[in-house]
Every structure is written in structure tokens, then in C-alpha cells.
Amino acid sequence: MSKKIFVTGTGTDVGKTFVAALMIKKLREAGISAGYYKAAASGDEIENIPADAFYVKKIAGLNCDMKNFVSYSYTESVSPHLAAKIFNRPIEISVIKRDFAAAEKNFDFLTVEGSGGIICPLRFDDKILMLDDVIKNLNLSVVVVVDSKLGEINSAVLTVEHLLSKKIPVKGLIFNRFDEKNLLHVDNKNVIEKITKLPVLATVKKNIADLDISIEKLTAVYE
């Protein structure tokens, strides 16, 4: 049984994929068997691989077939539930649980990336499946990726409060696109940390190649 963590974000395009890739890269460079799983991806593909999985493979140096670690992939750049309707291929929790269990067997540490923000419907027809339903079904704790831009206090606090209201454990925050010389970024970090009472695990500068966190602190996040 592998140790795992779920990476969500305060919204779309806040850097979940990049941060997840850096986490896996850090683990692998320490000689740890570390891999990636994503329940649903929608949008561009690169070399017939969902773009998110392709970037993780490239940044983290994974040499496995990433198609095996994304249960549902749609080429339409819309929310997964809508993409599933367009392609008439609804998302089933049974498939996600099956594929997640298979991914666990391949790695000692598994990083699971979410889709969009935490309020993300994966299915919305005769059945309703939300992203937080998946987290609970897989019995995962969460790391929240926070963009450092204006407006993130609201987004970060609401994301954390929603997770806690669902009784989903939150291990901490990682701030992306962080500039320590930017007064807004520093203030966002301080305010969000105090309101949520969660630790800031790391701050990630633009175009950085490595995650600034000790391997001991990173492995402790995984359960």
C-alpha cells in the first residue's frame, strides 16, 4: 500500500500540475518510487497524452505510460462533467477506484491531482459525482495550491473551509508564482496562513526547477 496525497487548488490554472510535478520530482531525486494519478483530464493532448500528465512526465522524469494513470481524458477544454456529456462517456467512481488501486501498486508514493478547483463536478446527470466525493472515496488528505495573486485570500479560505466542512483533512498550503519581494504576495501568504491556521509547506517562484522543501517535510505530507 503506497502513501498518497491529493493536490487541489483554489481554481483553474493556479499551478496544480506544476506543483504536483515538482513534488514527484523531489521524491524521485531522493530515490523514492513516486508516481502520479488523475481521475479526469479535459483539454489539450500532447503526443496522445493529456497535457497535464505529459507535463508531469516531463518535469518529474517519469518513464511510464501516463495513459495508464489518467482514468478519463477528454479533448474538449471544459469542465469534466460537460466533456463527459459531449463525448457520451460518463465518469464512474468504480473505474476511478479501480485505476487508483492499480496506480498504488506501481509506486511507494502517489500524488493524485484534482481537476479545476475543489467545487468541480465530474458527473452531473442522473448521477452526481463531485471532486470531493472522489477524495473521500479514495480516503485522501489534501494539499492546497494557492496562486499568489490578488483575490486569493477569498479563494484559499473558501477552499479550505469547504474541505473541512466535508471532513477532508488538509495537510497544508503551497503558494505558487510567489515573489518574496512582492508586498501583495507576502501579505496574502501571511493572512491566509493565519485565517486557515494551516502551515505553508513551500513557496514556489516562477520558472523554478525544484521545490524548496526538505525531503523529510515532503514525505511527511503523504499518508
Summary of the structure (lengths in Angstrom):
residues: 223
radius of gyration: 16.4
end to end distance: 10.2
largest distance: 49.8
contacts: 760
relative contact order: 0.19
helix: 41%
strand: 25%
